[in-house]
Amino acid sequence: IFLLGALLTWSGLVASAFVPTMAWMTVTFGAIQGLGVGLTILTYGILLTMYFDKYRGLTSGMKYSGGSLGGLVFPKLLPYLQQEYSFCGTLLIYGGISMHLSAIGVFVKEPPWTSLKKD
C-alpha cells in the first residue's frame, strides 16, 4: 500500500504539470496526489509502530519531526522554484522529490513476526 501511495503521489504531481484546465488540475493534484499522500502517511505510521517495538517512541518522534521540518522548508523553497522554473517546472521538481518515496517503498517489508508460520 505504501508503494501504491508513493506512485499516486508523484504521478499526480507530474501529471499536474501537463494539465490543460483547472478541472484536470483538480483531478490530478486534488484526487490522485491527495489519495497518494493519504495512503503514504497512513501506512508509514502503521509500519513504524509495527516494526519498531523497543524504539517506537523515538521512531514516531522522528516521523513527526520530519513532517514538521517539511512544513518549514517547502513553503520557503516552492516560491523560489516557481520564480526560477515556472509553475509547471515546480510541479515536476516536487514530483521528482516525491519520487524518492518509491525508492523507500521498495525496501519496506513486513516484520518477520507478523507473517503466519507454515508447519
Residue frames as a rotation matrix with the C-alpha (Angstrom) as fourth column:
ILE 1
0.575 0.818 0.000 0.00
0.818 -0.575 0.000 0.00
0.000 0.000 -1.000 0.00
PHE 2
0.341 -0.543 -0.767 2.93
0.205 -0.754 0.624 2.32
-0.917 -0.371 -0.146 0.75
LEU 3
-0.705 -0.658 0.264 4.35
0.359 -0.010 0.933 1.81
-0.611 0.753 0.243 -2.74
LEU 4
-0.154 0.748 0.646 0.95
0.964 -0.029 0.263 2.43
0.216 0.663 -0.717 -4.33
GLY 5
0.732 0.415 -0.541 0.59
0.581 -0.795 0.177 5.63
-0.357 -0.444 -0.822 -2.32
ALA 6
-0.115 -0.865 -0.488 4.06
0.143 -0.501 0.854 6.76
-0.983 0.029 0.181 -3.39
LEU 7
-0.713 -0.111 0.693 3.23
0.671 0.182 0.719 6.05
-0.206 0.977 -0.055 -7.03
LEU 8
0.298 0.906 0.299 -0.02
0.930 -0.347 0.123 8.00
0.215 0.242 -0.946 -6.82
THR 9
0.532 -0.133 -0.836 1.73
0.431 -0.807 0.403 10.90
-0.729 -0.575 -0.372 -5.08
TRP 10
-0.416 -0.800 -0.431 4.44
0.017 -0.481 0.876 11.55
-0.909 0.357 0.214 -7.62
SER 11
-0.698 0.199 0.688 2.38
0.715 0.244 0.655 10.61
-0.038 0.949 -0.313 -10.67
GLY 12
0.441 0.891 -0.107 -0.34
0.892 -0.449 -0.058 13.05
-0.100 -0.070 -0.993 -9.59
LEU 13
0.358 -0.396 -0.846 2.23
0.134 -0.875 0.466 15.82
-0.924 -0.280 -0.260 -9.24
VAL 14
-0.733 -0.672 0.101 3.90
0.157 -0.024 0.987 15.10
-0.661 0.740 0.123 -12.57
ALA 15
-0.373 0.680 0.632 0.54
0.924 0.208 0.322 14.85
0.087 0.703 -0.706 -14.35
SER 16
0.514 0.589 -0.624 -0.48
0.682 -0.722 -0.119 18.18
-0.520 -0.364 -0.773 -12.81
ALA 17
-0.299 -0.720 -0.626 2.35
0.066 -0.670 0.739 19.88
-0.952 0.180 0.248 -14.68
PHE 18
-0.982 -0.155 0.108 0.76
0.098 0.069 0.993 18.98
-0.162 0.985 -0.053 -18.02
VAL 19
-0.253 0.964 0.085 -2.96
0.839 0.262 -0.477 19.55
-0.482 -0.049 -0.875 -17.44
PRO 20
-0.656 0.006 0.755 -4.78
0.586 -0.626 0.514 21.95
0.476 0.779 0.408 -19.79
THR 21
0.029 0.772 0.635 -7.60
-0.136 -0.626 0.768 23.07
0.990 -0.109 0.087 -17.46
MET 22
-0.517 -0.153 0.842 -8.33
-0.805 -0.247 -0.539 23.66
0.290 -0.957 0.005 -13.80
ALA 23
0.611 0.775 0.160 -10.80
-0.790 0.587 0.177 20.76
0.043 -0.235 0.971 -13.82
TRP 24
0.662 -0.449 -0.600 -7.99
0.112 0.851 -0.513 18.36
0.741 0.272 0.614 -14.68
MET 25
-0.426 -0.799 0.425 -5.79
-0.333 -0.298 -0.895 20.01
0.841 -0.523 -0.139 -12.06
THR 26
0.062 0.553 0.831 -8.47
-0.997 -0.003 0.077 19.15
0.045 -0.833 0.551 -9.50
VAL 27
0.928 0.287 -0.236 -8.38
-0.303 0.952 -0.034 15.52
0.215 0.103 0.971 -10.61
THR 28
0.393 -0.847 -0.359 -4.60
0.266 0.478 -0.837 15.13
0.880 0.233 0.413 -10.78
PHE 29
-0.571 -0.686 0.451 -3.46
-0.190 -0.423 -0.886 17.29
0.798 -0.592 0.111 -7.88
GLY 30
-0.194 0.582 0.790 -6.52
-0.959 -0.281 -0.029 17.03
0.205 -0.763 0.613 -5.66
ALA 31
0.757 0.638 0.138 -7.70
-0.653 0.746 0.132 13.47
-0.018 -0.190 0.982 -6.10
ILE 32
0.739 -0.480 -0.473 -4.73
0.151 0.802 -0.578 11.43
0.656 0.356 0.665 -7.34
GLN 33
-0.312 -0.928 0.201 -1.95
-0.006 -0.210 -0.978 13.14
0.950 -0.306 0.060 -5.42
GLY 34
-0.144 0.343 0.928 -4.17
-0.925 -0.381 -0.002 13.62
0.352 -0.859 0.372 -2.35
LEU 35
0.886 0.461 -0.048 -5.09
-0.431 0.857 0.283 9.94
0.172 -0.230 0.958 -2.25
GLY 36
0.426 -0.812 -0.400 -1.42
0.294 0.542 -0.787 9.02
0.856 0.217 0.469 -2.64
VAL 37
-0.462 -0.584 0.667 -0.32
-0.414 -0.523 -0.745 11.26
0.784 -0.621 0.000 0.23
GLY 38
0.276 0.664 0.694 -3.08
-0.949 0.074 0.306 9.86
0.152 -0.744 0.651 2.43
LEU 39
0.929 0.043 -0.367 -2.08
-0.058 0.998 -0.030 6.26
0.365 0.050 0.930 1.71
THR 40
0.080 -0.992 -0.095 1.60
0.219 0.111 -0.969 7.01
0.972 0.057 0.227 2.25
ILE 41
-0.402 -0.227 0.887 1.18
-0.687 -0.565 -0.457 8.83
0.605 -0.793 0.071 5.55
LEU 42
0.554 0.715 0.426 -1.25
-0.826 0.409 0.388 6.24
0.103 -0.567 0.817 6.90
THR 43
0.904 -0.193 -0.381 0.83
0.139 0.976 -0.165 3.18
0.404 0.097 0.910 6.05
TYR 44
-0.062 -0.974 0.220 4.10
-0.016 -0.219 -0.976 4.86
0.998 -0.064 -0.003 7.06
GLY 45
-0.181 0.062 0.982 2.78
-0.915 -0.377 -0.145 5.43
0.361 -0.924 0.125 10.57
ILE 46
0.815 0.536 0.220 1.39
-0.578 0.774 0.258 1.91
-0.032 -0.337 0.941 10.85
LEU 47
0.682 -0.608 -0.407 4.60
0.222 0.701 -0.677 0.29
0.697 0.372 0.613 9.60
LEU 48
-0.256 -0.810 0.527 6.75
-0.379 -0.417 -0.826 2.27
0.889 -0.412 -0.200 12.02
THR 49
0.014 0.308 0.951 4.68
-1.000 -0.015 0.020 1.25
0.020 -0.951 0.308 15.02
MET 50
0.944 0.326 -0.053 4.59
-0.328 0.944 -0.028 -2.38
0.041 0.044 0.998 13.87
TYR 51
0.579 -0.763 -0.287 8.27
0.193 0.470 -0.862 -2.74
0.792 0.444 0.419 13.08
PHE 52
-0.503 -0.800 0.327 9.90
-0.113 -0.314 -0.942 -0.88
0.857 -0.511 0.067 15.96
ASP 53
0.456 0.663 -0.594 8.84
0.484 0.375 0.791 -2.33
0.747 -0.647 -0.150 19.28
LYS 54
0.082 -0.526 -0.847 11.60
0.992 -0.035 0.118 -1.13
-0.092 -0.850 0.519 21.57
TYR 55
-0.782 -0.479 -0.398 12.18
0.430 -0.878 0.212 2.30
-0.451 -0.005 0.893 19.98
ARG 56
-0.105 0.848 0.519 8.58
0.985 0.016 0.173 3.04
0.139 0.529 -0.837 18.98
GLY 57
0.659 0.368 -0.656 8.54
0.551 -0.830 0.087 6.45
-0.512 -0.419 -0.750 20.66
LEU 58
-0.224 -0.844 -0.486 11.81
0.053 -0.509 0.859 7.52
-0.973 0.167 0.159 19.05
THR 59
-0.807 -0.082 0.585 10.71
0.560 0.212 0.801 6.50
-0.190 0.974 -0.125 15.56
SER 60
0.257 0.948 0.186 7.33
0.963 -0.267 0.026 8.19
0.074 0.173 -0.982 15.95
GLY 61
0.506 -0.153 -0.849 9.08
0.301 -0.891 0.340 11.34
-0.809 -0.428 -0.404 17.13
MET 62
-0.624 -0.778 -0.076 11.41
0.131 -0.201 0.971 11.25
-0.770 0.596 0.227 14.13
LYS 63
-0.450 0.552 0.702 8.42
0.892 0.235 0.386 10.77
0.048 0.800 -0.598 11.81
TYR 64
0.624 0.765 -0.159 6.57
0.777 -0.630 0.017 13.78
-0.087 -0.134 -0.987 13.19
SER 65
0.201 -0.642 -0.740 9.75
0.139 -0.729 0.670 15.87
-0.970 -0.238 -0.057 13.30
GLY 66
-0.761 -0.486 0.429 10.40
0.442 0.095 0.892 15.11
-0.474 0.869 0.143 9.64
GLY 67
-0.027 0.848 0.529 6.86
0.978 -0.087 0.189 16.10
0.206 0.522 -0.827 8.72
SER 68
0.735 0.263 -0.625 7.22
0.485 -0.848 0.214 19.35
-0.473 -0.461 -0.751 10.63
LEU 69
-0.253 -0.907 -0.337 10.58
0.174 -0.385 0.906 20.05
-0.952 0.171 0.256 9.00
GLY 70
-0.634 0.109 0.766 8.99
0.772 0.151 0.617 19.58
-0.049 0.983 -0.180 5.59
GLY 71
0.466 0.883 0.048 6.31
0.878 -0.469 0.092 22.05
0.104 0.000 -0.995 6.61
LEU 72
0.532 -0.366 -0.764 9.02
0.184 -0.831 0.525 24.59
-0.827 -0.420 -0.375 7.39
VAL 73
-0.496 -0.867 0.051 11.24
0.189 -0.050 0.981 24.00
-0.848 0.496 0.188 4.34
PHE 74
-0.447 0.296 0.844 8.78
0.882 0.302 0.361 23.64
-0.148 0.906 -0.397 1.45
PRO 75
0.695 0.711 -0.107 6.92
0.674 -0.696 -0.247 26.97
-0.251 0.100 -0.963 1.93
LYS 76
0.388 -0.639 -0.664 10.28
-0.255 -0.767 0.589 28.72
-0.885 -0.059 -0.461 1.59
LEU 77
-0.588 -0.707 0.393 11.51
0.105 0.414 0.904 26.54
-0.802 0.573 -0.169 -1.28
LEU 78
-0.077 0.641 0.763 8.43
0.887 0.394 -0.242 26.46
-0.456 0.658 -0.599 -3.51
PRO 79
0.839 0.367 -0.401 8.21
0.160 -0.872 -0.464 30.23
-0.520 0.325 -0.790 -4.26
TYR 80
-0.014 -0.923 -0.385 11.89
-0.565 -0.310 0.765 30.21
-0.825 0.228 -0.517 -5.23
LEU 81
-0.647 -0.197 0.737 11.35
0.350 0.782 0.516 27.23
-0.678 0.592 -0.436 -7.53
GLN 82
0.369 0.862 0.348 8.27
0.790 -0.094 -0.606 28.85
-0.489 0.498 -0.716 -9.05
GLN 83
0.684 -0.186 -0.705 10.23
-0.288 -0.957 -0.027 32.02
-0.670 0.221 -0.708 -9.78
GLU 84
-0.328 -0.935 -0.133 13.08
-0.585 0.091 0.806 30.08
-0.741 0.342 -0.577 -11.38
TYR 85
-0.958 -0.148 0.246 11.23
0.033 0.795 0.606 27.26
-0.285 0.589 -0.756 -13.19
SER 86
-0.525 0.847 -0.082 7.58
-0.665 -0.349 0.660 28.42
0.530 0.401 0.747 -13.52
PHE 87
0.085 0.681 0.727 4.59
-0.957 0.260 -0.132 26.64
-0.279 -0.685 0.673 -12.03
CYS 88
0.876 0.266 -0.403 4.85
-0.413 0.846 -0.338 23.57
0.251 0.462 0.850 -14.27
GLY 89
0.049 -0.948 -0.314 8.56
-0.204 0.298 -0.932 23.18
0.978 0.109 -0.179 -13.60
THR 90
-0.486 -0.165 0.858 7.96
-0.848 -0.149 -0.509 23.46
0.212 -0.975 -0.067 -9.86
LEU 91
0.554 0.748 0.366 5.39
-0.789 0.612 -0.054 20.68
-0.264 -0.259 0.929 -10.02
LEU 92
0.726 -0.353 -0.590 7.86
-0.168 0.741 -0.650 18.49
0.667 0.571 0.479 -11.94
ILE 93
-0.380 -0.904 0.195 10.60
-0.401 -0.030 -0.916 19.13
0.834 -0.426 -0.351 -9.37
TYR 94
-0.244 0.393 0.886 8.20
-0.959 0.038 -0.281 18.46
-0.144 -0.919 0.368 -6.50
GLY 95
0.828 0.535 -0.165 7.12
-0.559 0.804 -0.202 15.26
0.025 0.260 0.965 -8.27
GLY 96
0.304 -0.814 -0.496 10.78
-0.159 0.470 -0.868 14.26
0.939 0.343 0.013 -8.64
ILE 97
-0.585 -0.457 0.670 11.37
-0.706 -0.120 -0.698 14.82
0.400 -0.881 -0.253 -4.94
SER 98
0.172 0.761 0.625 8.26
-0.912 0.363 -0.190 12.78
-0.371 -0.538 0.757 -4.15
MET 99
0.613 0.009 -0.790 9.50
-0.536 0.739 -0.408 10.04
0.580 0.673 0.458 -6.46
HIS 100
-0.512 -0.857 0.060 12.04
-0.583 0.296 -0.756 9.17
0.630 -0.423 -0.651 -3.76
LEU 101
-0.053 0.589 0.806 9.14
-0.920 0.285 -0.269 7.68
-0.388 -0.756 0.527 -1.79
SER 102
0.824 0.349 -0.446 9.03
-0.527 0.760 -0.380 4.87
0.206 0.549 0.810 -4.35
ALA 103
-0.026 -0.917 -0.398 12.67
-0.324 0.385 -0.864 4.05
0.946 0.106 -0.307 -3.65
ILE 104
-0.650 -0.132 0.749 11.92
-0.758 0.037 -0.651 3.92
0.058 -0.991 -0.124 0.06
GLY 105
0.315 0.915 0.252 8.82
-0.900 0.372 -0.227 1.81
-0.301 -0.155 0.941 -0.59
VAL 106
0.408 -0.241 -0.881 10.87
-0.501 0.747 -0.437 -0.86
0.763 0.619 0.184 -2.35
PHE 107
-0.594 -0.773 -0.222 12.74
-0.189 0.402 -0.896 -1.56
0.782 -0.491 -0.385 0.88
VAL 108
-0.323 0.564 0.760 9.67
-0.945 -0.149 -0.291 -1.63
-0.051 -0.812 0.581 3.13
LYS 109
-0.454 0.209 -0.866 8.77
-0.142 0.943 0.302 -5.13
0.880 0.260 -0.398 4.21
GLU 110
0.655 0.731 0.190 6.59
-0.377 0.098 0.921 -6.70
0.655 -0.675 0.340 6.84
PRO 111
-0.124 -0.670 0.732 8.26
-0.992 0.093 -0.082 -7.61
-0.013 -0.737 -0.676 10.12
PRO 112
-0.647 -0.202 -0.735 9.02
-0.395 0.913 0.096 -11.34
0.652 0.353 -0.671 10.25
TRP 113
-0.969 0.245 -0.002 6.94
0.123 0.480 -0.868 -11.88
-0.212 -0.842 -0.496 13.36
THR 114
-0.337 0.904 -0.263 3.71
-0.682 -0.427 -0.593 -10.74
-0.649 -0.020 0.761 11.65
SER 115
-0.214 0.251 -0.944 3.63
-0.871 0.388 0.301 -13.44
0.442 0.887 0.136 8.97
LEU 116
0.699 0.544 0.464 1.97
-0.685 0.696 0.215 -16.78
-0.206 -0.469 0.859 9.59
LYS 117
-0.454 -0.871 0.186 4.29
-0.798 0.491 0.350 -19.72
-0.396 0.010 -0.918 10.04
LYS 118
0.411 0.521 -0.748 3.71
-0.789 0.614 -0.006 -22.72
0.456 0.593 0.664 7.85
ASP 119
0.175 -0.307 0.935 4.02
-0.746 0.579 0.330 -26.03
-0.643 -0.755 -0.128 9.66
